[in-house]
Amino acid sequence: MTPHSLAFYVDVVTSGTVLGAKPTDSPDQVTALLGPDFAENSLDDHSMWRDYGLVEFFWLRESPDHPWEGHHFSLQVHRLSYWGSSIVNKAIRERYGRFDRHLRFDKLRHLLANRGLRLEDVPDANAPAFTLHWQPASQVSVTALREREWGRHRRRGNDLVGDVHKISSSMTAGQVAWHRERYGRRDG
């Protein structure tokens, strides 16, 4: 993996932003930073997300008369194993260069530790197939593939055990406490 793409992931986990776009930013603010190349999706008048390839931003609103309020973003890192760097948004590629098809969780954890940042383990409903980790200062969560999912066949892609599956923001301390209460007993 190129050092530049690793820097992207470290920057996201450290800052809780994507190229400066915060999870609470409006659709126009995000598009100003990531560019106009996106697919817009909505299930109803109260939710919307924009898919920028590797990155998705999500918004909610009370009614069609109210403005969109930023809810969270997700880096769908697992998409790289299918499409490689072509799935990465142009603005991100221009700043960080080529992206490898895999981001190893242990490598990301090591790079963050070198910057004095640690990821806390969080119990999750998807264990043991996936593990969930949290960076308290930035409120970013990292999900890693830890076991193959039985019965799931893929035509393309080659997700590996130990790969980062997804990076998301924001995960609050309250959500972490809820996960620990709800799923903590299962990890023991």
C-alpha positions in Angstrom: 0.0 0.0 0.0 1.3 3.4 -0.8 2.2 5.6 2.1 -0.1 8.3 0.8 -3.2 6.1 1.0 -2.2 5.1 4.5 -2.0 8.8 5.4 -5.6 9.2 4.2 -6.9 6.6 6.6 -4.8 7.9 9.5 -6.0 11.5 8.7 -9.7 10.3 8.7 -9.3 8.4 12.0 -7.4 11.2 13.6 -9.6 14.1 12.5 -13.1 12.5 12.1 -13.3 14.2 8.7 -12.8 13.3 5.0 -10.8 16.1 3.3 -12.2 18.4 6.0 -15.8 17.3 5.5 -17.4 16.6 8.8 -20.2 14.2 9.4 -22.4 17.1 10.4 -21.8 19.1 7.2 -24.6 19.8 4.8 -24.8 18.1 1.4 -23.6 21.3 -0.3 -20.6 21.6 2.1 -19.6 18.0 1.5 -19.9 18.3 -2.3 -17.8 21.5 -2.2 -15.0 19.4 -0.7 -15.5 16.1 -2.5 -16.8 17.3 -5.8 -20.0 16.7 -7.9 -19.4 13.1 -8.9 -21.7 11.2 -6.6 -24.8 9.0 -6.7 -27.7 10.3 -4.5 -29.9 7.8 -2.7 -33.0 8.2 -0.6 -35.5 5.8 0.9 -38.0 8.5 1.9 -38.3 12.3 2.4 -36.4 12.1 5.7 -33.1 10.4 4.8 -30.6 10.7 2.1 -27.0 9.6 1.4 -24.5 10.5 -1.3 -22.2 7.8 -2.5 -18.8 9.2 -3.6 -17.3 5.8 -4.3 -15.2 4.8 -1.3 -17.0 7.4 0.9 -20.7 7.8 1.7 -22.2 10.7 3.6 -25.7 10.4 5.3 -28.3 13.1 6.2 -31.6 13.2 8.0 -34.3 15.9 8.2 -37.5 16.3 10.2 -39.7 17.0 7.1 -39.2 18.1 3.4 -39.6 21.7 4.7 -36.5 21.3 7.0 -32.8 21.4 5.9 -30.7 18.3 5.8 -28.7 17.6 8.9 -25.5 15.6 8.7 -25.6 12.2 10.5 -22.5 10.3 9.7 -20.1 9.1 7.0 -18.6 5.8 6.1 -15.5 4.7 4.2 -16.6 1.5 2.5 -13.0 0.2 2.5 -14.1 -3.3 1.5 -15.1 -1.9 -1.9 -11.4 -1.6 -2.8 -11.0 -5.4 -3.0 -13.6 -5.3 -5.8 -12.7 -2.2 -7.8 -9.3 -1.1 -6.6 -8.4 2.6 -6.8 -11.1 3.3 -9.4 -13.7 3.4 -6.6 -11.8 6.2 -4.8 -13.2 9.7 -5.3 -11.2 12.0 -7.7 -10.5 14.6 -5.0 -9.2 12.0 -2.6 -7.0 10.3 -5.3 -5.6 13.7 -6.3 -4.5 14.4 -2.7 -3.5 10.9 -1.6 -2.6 9.0 -4.8 -3.2 5.3 -5.5 -5.0 3.0 -3.0 -4.2 -0.7 -2.5 -7.0 -3.2 -2.5 -6.5 -4.0 1.2 -6.0 -2.0 4.4 -4.7 -4.3 7.1 -6.2 -3.5 10.5 -3.0 -4.3 12.4 -1.1 -1.8 10.1 -3.7 1.0 10.7 -3.6 0.3 14.5 0.2 0.5 14.5 0.3 3.8 12.5 -2.2 5.3 14.9 -0.2 4.1 17.9 2.9 5.8 16.4 0.9 9.1 16.6 -0.1 8.4 20.2 -3.7 7.4 19.3 -5.2 4.2 20.4 -8.3 2.3 19.3 -10.5 0.8 22.0 -12.1 -2.6 21.4 -15.9 -2.4 21.4 -18.2 -5.5 21.7 -20.4 -5.8 18.6 -23.3 -7.9 17.3 -21.3 -9.0 14.3 -18.6 -10.8 16.3 -16.8 -13.0 15.7 -16.9 -12.4 12.0 -16.1 -8.7 12.5 -14.5 -6.7 15.3 -15.4 -3.1 16.2 -12.9 -0.5 17.4 -13.3 3.1 18.5 -11.1 6.2 18.6 -12.6 8.4 21.4 -11.1 11.8 20.5 -12.4 11.7 16.9 -15.4 9.4 17.5 -14.4 7.3 14.6 -15.1 3.6 14.5 -13.2 0.9 12.6 -14.7 -2.5 11.6 -12.3 -5.3 10.7 -13.0 -8.7 9.1 -11.8 -11.3 11.6 -13.5 -14.5 10.3 -14.9 -15.6 6.9 -18.6 -15.5 6.7 -19.9 -19.0 5.9 -22.3 -19.4 2.9 -21.3 -16.1 1.3 -20.0 -16.3 -2.2 -18.5 -13.4 -4.1 -18.0 -13.1 -7.8 -15.3 -10.4 -7.4 -13.1 -9.1 -4.6 -10.9 -10.9 -2.2 -11.6 -9.6 1.3 -9.0 -11.0 3.7 -9.2 -11.9 7.3 -7.5 -8.9 9.1 -8.7 -6.3 6.5 -10.5 -3.2 7.5 -14.0 -3.5 6.3 -15.4 0.0 7.1 -14.4 3.3 8.9 -17.3 5.5 10.2 -17.9 8.7 12.1 -19.4 9.5 14.4 -19.7 6.9 17.1 -20.4 8.6 20.5 -19.4 7.5 23.9 -23.0 6.8 24.6 -23.2 4.4 21.6 -20.0 2.7 22.8 -21.5 2.3 26.3 -24.7 0.8 24.8 -22.6 -1.7 22.8 -20.7 -2.7 25.9 -23.9 -3.2 27.9 -25.7 -5.0 25.1 -22.9 -7.2 23.6 -20.2 -7.2 26.2 -21.4 -10.4 27.9 -21.0 -12.3 24.6 -17.3 -11.6 24.3 -16.3 -13.3 27.6 
